[in-house]
Amino acid sequence: YERRGQGASRRDNNYFLRHQVWKNEDQFKPRQELWSYEENKLNIIGLGGPGCGVASGFESYEQYNVCYVDHENKHGYKNFHKVTRRSSHEEYESKYRKVKLNIDSKEKAVLVFSGAGKISGMALRLLEQLKTNPVEILYIKPDFSLLSSVEKTRHKIVLGVLQQYARSRLVDRIHVV
């Protein structure tokens, strides 16, 4: 990258860092401009209450295609897919029905969820459905002071399985927040 003059003020340098340009004359466009013309959309899939809440934050940006999966649509999400409420974590996996997600089949997908809820039982089946997409996971670590012993155990199991998926390269990355 080129630097704009030796006597540039700090404000000018900060402006330059935010609007870096390519060094080649034929590709002389601001970085923001190149990013806005990007055609590929990132698929964000929110699973369960916490996952849908975090995924909804991406909906205002046009480069994201956001889908929501839960047993009830409390907040009036647009691209919502309802699943039947189950009594246990195991039932969500064993009685899983394929969810028709409105996503691009070859674009990257980010699955957002917390492992403490019962609905996280369907996360592995949902990952199986997304096997044609490169997948990243945004895992929401729950607050342990608010969890029951069953929810703590569920969280540990789900996070352990996801780590195994990452080690075996079945998912690209796991982000734990």
Beta strands, then each sheet from edge to edge (+ up, - down):
strand 1: 42-47
strand 2: 64-70
strand 3: 80-82
strand 4: 109-113
strand 5: 135-139
strand 6: 173-176
sheet 1: 3+ 2+ 1+ 4+ 5+ 6+
end
